[in-house]
Amino acid sequence: MEYFTNLFGSDLFIPHGHCYLWKTELVGLHLISDLTIAIAYFSIPLTLFHFVEKREDLPFNWIFNLFGAFIILCGTTHLLEVWTLWHPVYWLSGTVKAGTAMVSAYTSIVLVKLIPQALLLPSPAQLATTNQALEQQIRDRELVEAQLQQVNDELEAQVTARTLKLAETTALLEVRNQELDRFAYTVSHDLKAPLRGVANLSDWIEDSISEKIDPETQKYLDLMRSRVARMRDLIDGLLDFARVGQTEVSLETFVLEDLLVEIIDSLNIPPSFKFDLPANLSPITTNRLLLSQVFANLIGNAYKHHDRNDGHIQITAQLQEDLWKFTVTDDGPGILAADRERVFDIFQTLVARDRQENTGIGLSIVKKLVNSHGGDITIESELGLGTTFRFTWSQKEQTIANKNES
């Protein structure tokens, strides 16, 4: 209670002015000095508070507020020094000094702990060096971007030029294909006409001397007609090969098993041959005519080149996403490893034409049809163990119009 009673003055004490014997010069000296110090102390925190408010990104900005509080207390002690010249409030003055001492001690301790962290902050020189490095990186990046833009412009120009060139080439190919079509049909007509004449001539000769014809002459006449038939089949095969990829065929949805039954029936294969056909398949949507032509060639080859009359032909089908996978397997004589890829070459036959009529075009048409429809075909065979043709067929809604394949 005595502390609070004497906090704001006591009759037991005399003011500082009395200690200065109320000398005007001495009192004035202390008065002006303490007031000046107090005013300076109060102005410094105001500046610090304003600085912290404007620089929110400043690291450790709270230390400035702590400095401000410490300086305000210091200024307050000097104001109390002025006040105690006439009023002996020494308890209040001492209390303010004690508070100033605690704040100053705390500030000192915090500042010592803060120094290592503050030393890690980049100096203005370091910041300037970093800024220069960043500016150089920006300039380098802008240079690279400019070079990339130049390369991109050049590529776009090349793409545009090649697109125009491709359009011109496509147009030229279309013209050439049309010319080729006209040429093929013209050649077909011009070649088939004399062939028909030769065939008719052999018939007339046979009719004219039918009673006098000897076996050797009959053999030559039959040989002539077989050669005419082979040439006619060869011309038709060439026309079919040239048409692959040029004719647009509408899409159809059908059951594969029904198509295979129709093909087998049309080939007049004897009932002694056994067929295993895929069943319970989902309907297929594709170019029915083209797929029919592929299966007809493969099944026909399996039957035609079989070495027995009771052969076994197996056909499988499997749909994976938008791709059909087919196999046609026979138990015939098989094919030598050296001849497997050669069978797809046009005009290539593995059996002499005198022994078996064959144009050597069928499998070439098959390969071209499969490739033009986004698929591939391979052959697996061993001599004496039969042959398997595997091919894929896209079920996408498209029409075959690939002129480059022709």
C-alpha positions in Angstrom: 0.0 0.0 0.0 2.9 2.3 0.8 4.2 1.8 -2.8 0.9 2.8 -4.4 0.5 5.7 -1.9 3.9 7.1 -2.8 3.7 6.2 -6.5 2.6 9.7 -7.6 4.5 11.7 -5.0 5.3 12.0 -1.3 6.1 14.8 1.2 9.1 12.8 2.3 11.0 13.7 -0.9 12.0 17.0 -2.4 12.0 17.7 -6.2 15.2 17.5 -8.3 15.0 21.3 -8.8 15.7 21.7 -5.1 18.9 19.6 -5.6 19.9 22.0 -8.3 19.3 24.9 -5.9 16.7 26.1 -8.4 19.5 27.6 -10.4 17.8 28.7 -13.6 20.7 27.8 -15.9 21.1 24.3 -14.4 17.3 23.6 -14.3 17.0 24.8 -17.8 19.9 22.7 -19.0 18.3 19.5 -17.6 14.8 20.6 -18.8 15.9 21.3 -22.4 18.1 18.2 -22.6 15.5 15.7 -21.3 12.7 17.2 -23.5 14.9 17.1 -26.6 15.8 13.4 -25.8 12.2 12.6 -25.1 11.0 14.2 -28.4 13.7 12.4 -30.4 12.9 9.1 -28.7 9.1 9.4 -29.5 9.8 10.3 -33.1 12.0 7.3 -33.7 9.3 4.6 -32.9 6.7 6.5 -35.0 9.2 6.2 -37.9 9.8 2.5 -37.2 6.0 1.7 -36.9 5.4 3.5 -40.2 8.2 1.6 -41.9 6.9 -1.8 -40.7 3.4 -1.0 -41.8 4.6 -0.1 -45.3 7.0 -3.1 -45.6 4.9 -6.1 -44.7 7.3 -8.4 -46.5 10.2 -7.3 -44.3 11.7 -10.3 -42.4 11.6 -10.1 -38.6 9.4 -7.0 -38.7 8.2 -7.8 -35.1 11.7 -6.8 -33.8 11.1 -3.3 -35.0 8.0 -3.1 -32.9 10.0 -4.3 -29.9 12.6 -1.7 -30.5 9.8 0.9 -30.8 8.4 -0.1 -27.4 11.9 0.0 -25.8 12.6 3.5 -27.2 9.2 4.8 -26.1 9.9 3.7 -22.6 13.3 5.4 -22.7 11.6 8.6 -23.9 9.1 8.3 -21.0 11.9 8.1 -18.5 13.3 11.4 -19.8 9.8 13.0 -19.5 9.7 11.9 -15.9 13.1 13.4 -15.4 11.5 16.8 -16.4 8.5 16.1 -14.3 10.6 15.3 -11.2 12.3 18.7 -11.4 9.2 20.1 -9.7 7.3 16.9 -8.5 9.1 14.2 -6.5 7.4 11.2 -8.1 10.5 9.0 -7.8 8.5 5.8 -7.3 6.8 6.3 -10.6 10.0 7.3 -12.3 11.7 4.2 -10.9 8.9 2.0 -11.9 9.1 3.3 -15.5 12.8 2.8 -15.5 12.3 -0.8 -14.2 9.9 -1.5 -17.1 12.4 0.0 -19.5 15.1 -2.2 -18.0 13.1 -5.4 -18.5 12.0 -4.5 -22.1 15.6 -3.5 -23.0 17.0 -6.7 -21.5 14.4 -8.8 -23.3 15.2 -6.9 -26.6 18.9 -7.5 -26.1 18.4 -11.3 -25.5 16.1 -11.6 -28.5 18.5 -9.6 -30.7 21.4 -11.9 -29.8 19.4 -14.9 -30.8 18.2 -13.2 -34.0 21.6 -12.3 -35.3 22.5 -15.7 -36.8 19.2 -15.7 -38.7 19.7 -12.2 -39.8 23.2 -13.0 -41.1 21.7 -15.5 -43.4 19.7 -12.8 -45.2 21.3 -11.8 -48.5 23.0 -8.5 -48.6 22.1 -5.8 -51.2 25.3 -6.8 -53.1 24.2 -10.4 -53.1 20.7 -9.5 -54.1 22.1 -7.4 -56.9 24.3 -10.3 -58.1 21.2 -12.6 -57.9 19.1 -10.1 -59.9 21.8 -9.9 -62.5 21.9 -13.7 -62.8 18.1 -13.8 -63.1 18.1 -11.1 -65.7 20.7 -13.1 -67.7 18.6 -16.2 -67.4 15.6 -14.3 -68.6 17.6 -13.0 -71.6 18.8 -16.5 -72.3 15.3 -17.8 -72.1 14.0 -15.1 -74.3 16.7 -15.9 -76.8 15.8 -19.6 -76.7 12.1 -18.8 -77.1 12.9 -16.6 -80.1 15.0 -19.4 -81.6 12.2 -22.0 -80.9 9.7 -19.6 -82.5 11.9 -19.3 -85.6 12.2 -23.1 -85.8 8.5 -23.5 -85.3 7.8 -20.9 -88.1 10.2 -22.8 -90.4 8.5 -26.1 -89.5 5.1 -24.6 -90.2 6.3 -23.3 -93.5 7.8 -26.8 -94.4 4.5 -28.5 -93.3 2.5 -26.1 -95.4 4.8 -26.6 -98.4 4.7 -30.4 -98.0 0.9 -30.3 -97.5 0.6 -28.5 -100.8 3.1 -30.9 -102.4 1.1 -33.9 -101.0 -2.1 -32.4 -102.4 -0.5 -32.0 -105.8 0.8 -35.6 -105.6 -2.5 -36.9 -104.5 -4.2 -35.1 -107.4 -1.6 -36.5 -109.8 -2.1 -40.0 -108.3 -5.8 -39.8 -108.8 -5.3 -38.8 -112.5 -2.7 -41.6 -112.9 -5.1 -44.1 -111.3 -7.9 -43.1 -113.6 -5.6 -43.5 -116.5 -4.4 -46.9 -115.2 -8.0 -48.0 -114.8 -8.8 -47.0 -118.4 -5.7 -48.7 -119.6 -6.5 -51.9 -117.6 -10.0 -52.1 -119.0 -8.7 -51.3 -122.5 -6.0 -53.9 -122.3 -8.4 -56.4 -120.9 -10.8 -55.9 -123.7 -8.1 -55.9 -126.4 -6.5 -59.0 -125.0 -9.6 -61.0 -124.3 -11.0 -60.5 -127.8 -8.2 -62.4 -129.6 -8.2 -65.0 -126.8 -11.9 -65.6 -127.5 -11.0 -65.9 -131.2 -8.3 -68.5 -130.5 -10.7 -70.5 -128.3 -13.4 -70.4 -130.9 -10.9 -71.4 -133.6 -9.9 -74.5 -131.6 -13.6 -75.4 -131.3 -14.1 -74.9 -135.0 -11.1 -77.1 -135.9 -12.3 -79.8 -133.5 -15.8 -79.7 -135.0 -14.4 -79.7 -138.6 -12.2 -82.7 -138.2 -14.0 -84.5 -135.3 -14.1 -87.7 -137.3 -10.5 -87.6 -138.4 -8.9 -86.2 -135.2 -6.2 -88.3 -133.7 -5.3 -88.4 -130.0 -2.2 -86.2 -130.4 -4.1 -83.5 -132.2 -6.8 -83.6 -129.6 -4.1 -83.2 -127.0 -2.8 -80.1 -128.7 -6.3 -78.6 -129.0 -7.0 -79.2 -125.3 -3.6 -77.7 -124.4 -4.4 -74.7 -126.6 -7.8 -74.2 -124.8 -6.2 -74.6 -121.4 -3.6 -71.9 -122.2 -6.3 -69.6 -123.4 -8.2 -70.2 -120.1 -5.1 -69.6 -118.1 -4.4 -66.3 -120.0 -8.0 -65.2 -119.4 -7.8 -66.0 -115.7 -4.5 -64.2 -115.6 -6.0 -61.1 -117.1 -8.9 -61.2 -114.7 -6.5 -61.7 -111.8 -4.5 -58.7 -112.8 -7.7 -56.5 -113.0 -8.8 -57.7 -109.6 -5.3 -57.0 -108.2 -5.4 -53.4 -109.7 -8.8 -52.7 -108.3 -7.9 -53.5 -104.7 -8.0 -50.3 -102.7 -9.7 -48.3 -105.4 -13.3 -49.4 -105.1 -15.5 -48.1 -102.3 -17.7 -50.8 -100.8 -20.6 -50.1 -98.4 -20.5 -51.6 -95.0 -22.7 -54.5 -94.0 -23.5 -56.3 -90.8 -23.7 -60.1 -91.2 -22.9 -63.4 -89.5 -19.5 -64.7 -90.4 -20.6 -68.4 -90.3 -23.3 -67.7 -92.9 -20.7 -66.0 -95.2 -18.3 -69.0 -94.9 -21.0 -71.5 -95.7 -21.8 -69.5 -98.9 -18.2 -69.4 -99.9 -17.7 -73.2 -99.4 -20.8 -73.9 -101.3 -19.7 -71.6 -104.2 -16.3 -73.4 -104.5 -17.9 -76.8 -105.1 -15.7 -78.5 -102.6 -16.6 -82.2 -102.3 -18.4 -83.4 -99.1 -15.4 -85.6 -98.3 -13.7 -82.4 -97.0 -14.4 -81.6 -93.4 -14.8 -78.0 -92.2 -14.7 -76.6 -88.6 -16.4 -73.2 -88.7 -16.6 -70.6 -85.9 -20.0 -70.4 -84.3 -22.0 -68.2 -81.9 -20.0 -65.1 -82.9 -21.3 -61.6 -82.7 -22.3 -60.1 -86.0 -19.4 -58.4 -87.9 -19.7 -55.0 -89.5 -17.3 -54.5 -92.4 -17.0 -54.7 -96.2 -18.6 -58.1 -96.9 -17.4 -58.4 -100.4 -13.8 -57.8 -99.6 -13.7 -60.2 -96.7 -15.5 -62.8 -98.8 -12.8 -62.5 -101.4 -10.1 -63.1 -98.8 -11.7 -66.2 -97.4 -12.6 -67.5 -100.8 -8.9 -67.4 -101.9 -7.6 -68.9 -98.7 -10.2 -71.7 -98.6 -9.9 -72.3 -102.3 -6.1 -72.6 -102.0 -6.4 -75.0 -99.0 -8.7 -77.3 -101.1 -6.9 -76.9 -104.4 -3.4 -77.7 -103.1 -4.4 -80.5 -100.7 -2.8 -83.8 -101.4 -5.9 -85.8 -100.3 -9.6 -85.9 -101.0 -10.6 -86.1 -97.4 -8.9 -83.0 -96.1 -9.7 -81.1 -92.9 -9.9 -77.3 -93.0 -10.4 -75.3 -89.7 -11.4 -71.6 -89.5 -11.3 -69.6 -86.3 -12.3 -66.0 -85.5 -11.8 -63.8 -82.4 -12.7 -60.2 -81.8 -10.4 -58.1 -79.8 -11.6 -54.5 -79.4 -12.0 -53.3 -83.0 -9.8 -56.0 -84.6 -10.9 -59.4 -85.8 -8.3 -62.2 -85.7 -8.9 -65.0 -88.2 -7.1 -68.3 -89.0 -7.5 -70.7 -91.9 -5.8 -74.0 -91.2 -5.5 -77.1 -93.3 -3.9 -80.5 -92.9 -2.4 -80.6 -96.4 1.2 -81.1 -97.6 2.5 -77.9 -96.1 5.0 -75.4 -97.4 8.8 -75.3 -97.3 10.2 -72.6 -95.0 12.0 -71.0 -98.0 8.7 -70.7 -99.9 6.5 -69.3 -97.1 6.9 -65.6 -97.9 7.3 -66.1 -101.6 3.6 -67.3 -101.9 2.4 -63.7 -101.5 4.5 -62.5 -104.4 2.5 -61.9 -107.6 2.7 -64.6 -110.3 4.5 -66.9 -107.8 3.3 -70.6 -107.7 4.8 -73.5 -105.8 3.4 -76.1 -108.3 4.2 -76.1 -112.0 1.3 -74.6 -114.0 1.4 -77.7 -116.2 0.5 -79.8 -113.2 -2.1 -77.5 -111.8 -3.8 -74.4 -113.2 -2.9 -71.4 -111.1 -2.3 -67.7 -111.9 -0.2 -67.0 -108.9 -2.2 -63.9 -108.1 -4.8 -65.1 -105.5 -2.6 -64.7 -102.4 -1.2 -61.4 -103.7 -4.8 -60.1 -103.8 -5.4 -61.5 -100.3 -2.3 -59.7 -98.9 -3.2 -56.4 -100.6 -6.8 -56.6 -99.4 -5.8 -57.3 -95.8 -3.2 -54.6 -95.7 -5.5 -52.0 -97.3 -8.1 -52.8 -94.6 -5.7 -52.1 -91.7 -4.6 -55.7 -91.1 -1.7 -58.0 -91.6 -1.3 -61.6 -92.8 1.2 -64.3 -91.9 1.8 -67.9 -92.7 2.8 -70.8 -90.5 3.6 -74.2 -92.1 5.8 -77.2 -92.0 6.2 -79.7 -94.7 3.8 -82.6 -94.2 2.0 -80.9 -91.3 -0.3 -78.5 -93.0 -0.5 -74.8 -93.3 -2.1 -72.0 -91.2 -2.8 -68.5 -92.5 -3.4 -65.8 -89.8 -4.7 -62.4 -90.7 -6.3 -59.5 -88.9 -9.2 -57.4 -90.1 -10.3 -54.0 -88.8 -14.0 -53.6 -87.9 -14.0 -49.8 -88.0 -16.6 -48.0 -90.1 -14.5 -47.1 -93.1 -14.5 -47.7 -96.8 -11.5 -48.9 -98.7 -10.3 -46.0 -100.8 -6.5 -46.1 -100.4 -5.2 -45.1 -103.8 -1.6 -45.4 -102.7 -2.0 -49.2 -102.3 -2.8 -49.6 -106.0 
